């Protein structure tokens, strides 16, 4: 794990294709509310919320309350750990 004292390993967090898609959606927008993220999947709010919680534990997603709505945004800095690891294999 990186120096951020994350609760969850970044590699484990991105292992799931749904979570990778969530990160992609958040990378394409400044921030998105849960209902907009949920609309992109064939699963309910609860399932998407669980995936977001895992990403949040890994430090990859930040959230903030705006009224009754929670908005999510990407925090890409923990992905540096993966980038650095993959860089070792770039010569192949």
MDTraj code that builds the backbone (N, CA, C; nanometers):
import mdtraj as md
import numpy as np

residues = "UNK UNK UNK UNK UNK UNK UNK UNK UNK UNK UNK UNK UNK UNK UNK UNK UNK UNK UNK UNK UNK UNK UNK UNK UNK UNK UNK UNK UNK UNK UNK UNK UNK UNK UNK UNK UNK UNK UNK UNK UNK UNK UNK UNK UNK UNK UNK UNK UNK UNK UNK UNK UNK UNK UNK UNK UNK UNK UNK UNK UNK UNK UNK UNK UNK UNK UNK UNK UNK UNK UNK UNK UNK UNK UNK UNK UNK UNK UNK UNK UNK UNK UNK UNK UNK UNK UNK UNK UNK UNK UNK UNK".split()
xyz = np.array([
    [0.0830, -0.1189, 0.0000],
    [0.0000, 0.0000, 0.0000],
    [0.0868, 0.1243, 0.0000],
    [0.0306, 0.2314, -0.0475],
    [0.1081, 0.3542, -0.0551],
    [0.1094, 0.4262, 0.0786],
    [0.1773, 0.5391, 0.0781],
    [0.1935, 0.6162, 0.2013],
    [0.0645, 0.6809, 0.2496],
    [-0.0443, 0.6707, 0.1752],
    [-0.1712, 0.7320, 0.2130],
    [-0.2446, 0.6569, 0.3233],
    [-0.1891, 0.5450, 0.3709],
    [-0.2536, 0.4627, 0.4736],
    [-0.3950, 0.4238, 0.4330],
    [-0.4081, 0.3794, 0.3123],
    [-0.5383, 0.3398, 0.2607],
    [-0.5863, 0.2139, 0.3315],
    [-0.7177, 0.2028, 0.3424],
    [-0.7777, 0.0864, 0.4063],
    [-0.7833, -0.0328, 0.3120],
    [-0.7820, -0.0072, 0.1831],
    [-0.7950, -0.1132, 0.0840],
    [-0.6867, -0.0968, -0.0217],
    [-0.6360, -0.2070, -0.0718],
    [-0.5327, -0.2088, -0.1739],
    [-0.5884, -0.1556, -0.3066],
    [-0.5154, -0.0676, -0.3715],
    [-0.5589, -0.0089, -0.4979],
    [-0.5738, -0.1161, -0.6053],
    [-0.4820, -0.2113, -0.6093],
    [-0.4893, -0.3189, -0.7083],
    [-0.6182, -0.3990, -0.6915],
    [-0.6535, -0.4297, -0.5687],
    [-0.7777, -0.5031, -0.5423],
    [-0.9006, -0.4218, -0.5782],
    [-0.8927, -0.2929, -0.5536],
    [-1.0073, -0.2064, -0.5814],
    [-1.0377, -0.1988, -0.7306],
    [-0.9348, -0.1995, -0.8141],
    [-0.9594, -0.1882, -0.9579],
    [-0.9720, -0.3244, -1.0264],
    [-0.9662, -0.4319, -0.9508],
    [-0.9755, -0.5654, -1.0086],
    [-1.1133, -0.5926, -1.0697],
    [-1.2150, -0.5255, -1.0218],
    [-1.3513, -0.5497, -1.0683],
    [-1.3841, -0.4594, -1.1879],
    [-1.4408, -0.5157, -1.2958],
    [-1.4725, -0.4346, -1.4135],
    [-1.5747, -0.3236, -1.3867],
    [-1.6664, -0.3457, -1.2956],
    [-1.7638, -0.2415, -1.2614],
    [-1.6938, -0.1225, -1.1978],
    [-1.5992, -0.1490, -1.1101],
    [-1.5268, -0.0399, -1.0452],
    [-1.4370, 0.0340, -1.1448],
    [-1.3786, -0.0406, -1.2382],
    [-1.2984, 0.0261, -1.3410],
    [-1.3870, 0.1164, -1.4272],
    [-1.5068, 0.0722, -1.4581],
    [-1.6002, 0.1541, -1.5364],
    [-1.6423, 0.2782, -1.4563],
    [-1.6651, 0.2619, -1.3271],
    [-1.6979, 0.3772, -1.2428],
    [-1.5850, 0.4798, -1.2454],
    [-1.4626, 0.4331, -1.2357],
    [-1.3476, 0.5244, -1.2417],
    [-1.3423, 0.5954, -1.3763],
    [-1.3706, 0.5230, -1.4827],
    [-1.3709, 0.5838, -1.6159],
    [-1.4770, 0.6927, -1.6253],
    [-1.5970, 0.6649, -1.5755],
    [-1.7041, 0.7643, -1.5779],
    [-1.6662, 0.8880, -1.4982],
    [-1.6044, 0.8660, -1.3831],
    [-1.5640, 0.9791, -1.2999],
    [-1.4480, 1.0563, -1.3618],
    [-1.3637, 0.9879, -1.4373],
    [-1.2538, 1.0558, -1.5056],
    [-1.3052, 1.1466, -1.6167],
    [-1.4187, 1.1124, -1.6731],
    [-1.4758, 1.1891, -1.7839],
    [-1.5597, 1.3078, -1.7363],
    [-1.5891, 1.3143, -1.6091],
    [-1.6720, 1.4219, -1.5536],
    [-1.6026, 1.4792, -1.4304],
    [-1.6340, 1.6021, -1.3982],
    [-1.5757, 1.6620, -1.2785],
    [-1.6252, 1.5900, -1.1533],
    [-1.7550, 1.5700, -1.1462],
    [-1.8144, 1.4890, -1.0400],
    [-1.9530, 1.4476, -1.0845],
    [-2.0001, 1.3366, -1.0276],
    [-2.1308, 1.2836, -1.0651],
    [-2.2067, 1.2391, -0.9412],
    [-2.3380, 1.2599, -0.9407],
    [-2.4199, 1.2088, -0.8314],
    [-2.4465, 1.0595, -0.8501],
    [-2.4826, 0.9946, -0.7430],
    [-2.5056, 0.8504, -0.7445],
    [-2.6074, 0.8098, -0.8499],
    [-2.7151, 0.8836, -0.8627],
    [-2.8194, 0.8424, -0.9579],
    [-2.7691, 0.8452, -1.1023],
    [-2.6786, 0.9361, -1.1358],
    [-2.6223, 0.9383, -1.2711],
    [-2.5262, 0.8223, -1.2932],
    [-2.4513, 0.7864, -1.1914],
    [-2.3633, 0.6705, -1.2025],
    [-2.4441, 0.5419, -1.2154],
    [-2.5471, 0.5292, -1.1339],
    [-2.6311, 0.4087, -1.1349],
    [-2.6974, 0.3896, -1.2705],
    [-2.7345, 0.4982, -1.3365],
    [-2.8023, 0.4903, -1.4667],
    [-2.7152, 0.4243, -1.5741],
    [-2.5850, 0.4172, -1.5522],
    [-2.4925, 0.3597, -1.6496],
    [-2.4768, 0.2077, -1.6359],
    [-2.5445, 0.1481, -1.5375],
    [-2.5278, 0.0060, -1.5088],
    [-2.6636, -0.0634, -1.4981],
    [-2.6618, -0.1926, -1.5136],
    [-2.7816, -0.2719, -1.4952],
    [-2.7802, -0.3343, -1.3557],
    [-2.7656, -0.2492, -1.2568],
    [-2.7704, -0.2902, -1.1165],
    [-2.8230, -0.1725, -1.0363],
    [-2.8631, -0.1990, -0.9152],
    [-2.9255, -0.0964, -0.8334],
    [-2.8284, -0.0046, -0.7619],
    [-2.8882, 0.0945, -0.6956],
    [-2.8102, 0.1931, -0.6191],
    [-2.7255, 0.1283, -0.5113],
    [-2.7818, 0.0277, -0.4453],
    [-2.7091, -0.0373, -0.3362],
    [-2.5809, -0.1021, -0.3865],
    [-2.5894, -0.1708, -0.4988],
    [-2.4703, -0.2367, -0.5548],
    [-2.3662, -0.1332, -0.5963],
    [-2.4097, -0.0267, -0.6627],
    [-2.3156, 0.0778, -0.7046],
    [-2.2557, 0.1457, -0.5822],
    [-2.3355, 0.1675, -0.4804],
    [-2.2849, 0.2284, -0.3566],
    [-2.1771, 0.1425, -0.2931],
    [-2.1942, 0.0110, -0.2971],
    [-2.0925, -0.0786, -0.2412],
    [-1.9627, -0.0706, -0.3207],
    [-1.9730, -0.0646, -0.4524],
    [-1.8533, -0.0504, -0.5353],
    [-1.7840, 0.0831, -0.5072],
    [-1.8625, 0.1887, -0.4951],
    [-1.8051, 0.3200, -0.4648],
    [-1.7375, 0.3217, -0.3282],
    [-1.7949, 0.2498, -0.2325],
    [-1.7348, 0.2420, -0.0987],
    [-1.5975, 0.1758, -0.1047],
    [-1.5838, 0.0733, -0.1862],
    [-1.4544, 0.0056, -0.2021],
    [-1.3535, 0.1009, -0.2660],
    [-1.3972, 0.1724, -0.3681],
    [-1.3086, 0.2697, -0.4327],
    [-1.2705, 0.3814, -0.3365],
    [-1.3646, 0.4214, -0.2538],
    [-1.3378, 0.5256, -0.1548],
    [-1.2370, 0.4769, -0.0503],
    [-1.2506, 0.3526, -0.0061],
    [-1.1562, 0.2957, 0.0907],
    [-1.0149, 0.2898, 0.0344],
    [-1.0040, 0.2745, -0.0967],
    [-0.8727, 0.2712, -0.1618],
    [-0.8215, 0.4107, -0.1923],
    [-0.9014, 0.5116, -0.1622],
    [-0.8602, 0.6493, -0.1865],
    [-0.8807, 0.6962, -0.3291],
    [-0.9483, 0.6158, -0.4113],
    [-0.9661, 0.6483, -0.5523],
    [-1.0861, 0.7384, -0.5796],
    [-1.1777, 0.7447, -0.4851],
    [-1.2993, 0.8242, -0.5021],
    [-1.3189, 0.9110, -0.3784],
    [-1.3565, 1.0351, -0.4034],
    [-1.3916, 1.1284, -0.2968],
    [-1.5395, 1.1617, -0.3124],
    [-1.6051, 1.1915, -0.2024],
    [-1.7464, 1.2283, -0.2109],
    [-1.7740, 1.3524, -0.1286],
    [-1.8832, 1.4187, -0.1636],
    [-1.9263, 1.5345, -0.0859],
    [-2.0775, 1.5446, -0.0959],
    [-2.1362, 1.5944, 0.0099],
    [-2.2807, 1.6144, 0.0159],
    [-2.3147, 1.7506, -0.0421],
    [-2.4163, 1.7516, -0.1248],
    [-2.4731, 1.8747, -0.1784],
    [-2.6235, 1.8625, -0.1553],
    [-2.6683, 1.9232, -0.0493],
    [-2.8080, 1.9051, -0.0094],
    [-2.8310, 1.7610, 0.0327],
    [-2.9275, 1.6972, -0.0285],
    [-2.9566, 1.5567, 0.0026],
    [-2.8819, 1.4608, -0.0886],
    [-2.8054, 1.5147, -0.1807],
    [-2.7380, 1.4354, -0.2816],
    [-2.5900, 1.4180, -0.2462],
    [-2.5370, 1.3008, -0.2770],
    [-2.3936, 1.2774, -0.2631],
    [-2.3332, 1.2749, -0.4020],
    [-2.2276, 1.3527, -0.4199],
    [-2.1579, 1.3588, -0.5483],
    [-2.0196, 1.2977, -0.5322],
    [-1.9783, 1.2283, -0.6364],
    [-1.8520, 1.1558, -0.6343],
    [-1.7585, 1.2122, -0.7400],
    [-1.6267, 1.2084, -0.7075],
    [-1.5263, 1.2503, -0.8042],
    [-1.4031, 1.1617, -0.7899],
    [-1.3282, 1.1561, -0.8959],
    [-1.2075, 1.0742, -0.9015],
    [-1.0936, 1.1407, -0.8258],
    [-1.0193, 1.0609, -0.7531],
    [-0.8920, 1.1020, -0.6947],
    [-0.7882, 1.0070, -0.7551],
    [-0.7232, 1.0497, -0.8615],
    [-0.6363, 0.9607, -0.9385],
    [-0.4991, 0.9366, -0.8757],
    [-0.4627, 1.0105, -0.7735],
    [-0.3270, 0.9966, -0.7195],
    [-0.2914, 0.8548, -0.6733],
    [-0.3838, 0.7761, -0.6149],
    [-0.3456, 0.6389, -0.5797],
    [-0.3153, 0.5504, -0.7008],
    [-0.3606, 0.5898, -0.8187],
    [-0.3304, 0.5120, -0.9384],
    [-0.1821, 0.5196, -0.9745],
    [-0.1124, 0.6137, -0.9159],
    [0.0318, 0.6259, -0.9393],
    [0.1042, 0.4972, -0.8997],
    [0.0565, 0.4332, -0.7943],
    [0.1154, 0.3064, -0.7493],
    [0.1097, 0.2023, -0.8615],
    [-0.0009, 0.1963, -0.9317],
    [-0.0174, 0.1008, -1.0414],
    [0.0688, 0.1422, -1.1603],
    [0.0682, 0.2696, -1.1904],
    [0.1503, 0.3218, -1.2999],
    [0.2977, 0.2885, -1.2770],
    [0.3451, 0.3122, -1.1568],
    [0.4855, 0.2844, -1.1242],
    [0.5168, 0.1363, -1.1371],
    [0.4257, 0.0522, -1.0944],
    [0.4460, -0.0915, -1.1015],
    [0.4495, -0.1363, -1.2477],
    [0.3566, -0.0849, -1.3292],
    [0.3530, -0.1224, -1.4701],
    [0.4741, -0.0705, -1.5469],
    [0.5298, 0.0415, -1.5049],
    [0.6441, 0.0994, -1.5749],
    [0.7622, 0.0044, -1.5802],
    [0.7748, -0.0802, -1.4810],
    [0.8837, -0.1784, -1.4780],
    [0.8785, -0.2690, -1.6005],
    [0.7570, -0.2967, -1.6492],
    [0.7380, -0.3901, -1.7583],
    [0.7273, -0.3224, -1.8946],
    [0.7447, -0.1923, -1.9012],
    [0.7310, -0.1203, -2.0280],
    [0.8348, -0.1619, -2.1321],
    [0.9488, -0.2103, -2.0866],
    [1.0527, -0.2515, -2.1830],
    [1.0155, -0.3790, -2.2563],
    [0.9156, -0.4496, -2.2090],
    [0.8739, -0.5727, -2.2759],
    [0.7646, -0.5421, -2.3757],
])
top = md.Topology()
chain = top.add_chain()
for i, resn in enumerate(residues, 1):
    res = top.add_residue(resn, chain, resSeq=i)
    for name in ("N", "CA", "C"):
        top.add_atom(name, md.element.get_by_symbol(name[0]), res)
traj = md.Trajectory(xyz[None], top)
